[in-house]
Amino acid sequence: MNRNLLISDSDNLSATIEMTGVSFSREGSTLLSDIGLSVREKRIGIVGRNGSGKTTLALVLSGLAVAAQGEVRICGVDVVKDRKAALRTVGILFQNPDHQIIFSTVEEELGFGLLQMGHSKSETAQKVAAVLQGFDKDHWAKAPTFQLSQGQKKLVCLMAILAMKPKVVILDEPFAGLDMPTRLQLTRYFDRIDAALIHISHSPESLRDYERVIWLDNGRIKQDGSAAATLSAFTKHMYDLGGQDDISDLTG
């Protein structure tokens, strides 16, 4: 494996994320409410229970969901209004790679975003080959994507994102459905990403080494600060909730 950083663009060092008064609703339910953030750190964790709004926040940050109110800018780019610039600025790794992969071979999947950015077919082929080589996965080029394991599919999605050299990479529950060896292997790749990284998780353990952690609860920011302080408060609250018996309640 090439031990160099997976992205080497000096502009990534100054990546900024700005959200102002962002709210998002779907089918009458408010999923995000008045979110305001200013982020300049390179390793950000977002933690919260299932249904707290984490995935919705990821989609809004990437420009794939449009906020009803407020504004989102990544490195100065309005990710909704300027989709071509957004491709060069922010990439998102979905929780389920089957919702992300659309092509039948690995090289086609890696090349799609590059073609969307305006690269020629020859440029795209060169860049795809370079990415595969950087991951020591040259032999994956013609591999059928449907035959890959879940972990392999997530790695293909990650390679496709990094091929476009975004300044910000969003990981939405990247370890969902994976066993421990695969999680450890993917973590090594994540650690080599030289871009601002936003890692969304419900698991405190995966975020302990991050510079900053934001706790999302019912679509609002409940706490925002150091990993130690935020994760300690979040974990205590989860244990408090675990001592209750609301799992017995039925709705509807």
Protein Blocks (a to p, Z undefined) as FASTA:
>chain_A
ZZbdfbdcfklmmgccddehiacdeehiafbghiacddfbfbdcddddehilmmmmmmmm
nopaccfbdcddeehiafklmmmlmmmmpccddfblmlmbmbfbfklmmmmmmmmnopaf
klmmmmmmmmmmmnopmmmmmpcfklpcfklmmmmmmmmmmmnopabdcdehklgoiafk
lmmmmmmmmmmpccddddddfbfklmmmpmbdcddeehiafbgcdfklmmmmmmmmmmmm
mmmcklmpcgZZ
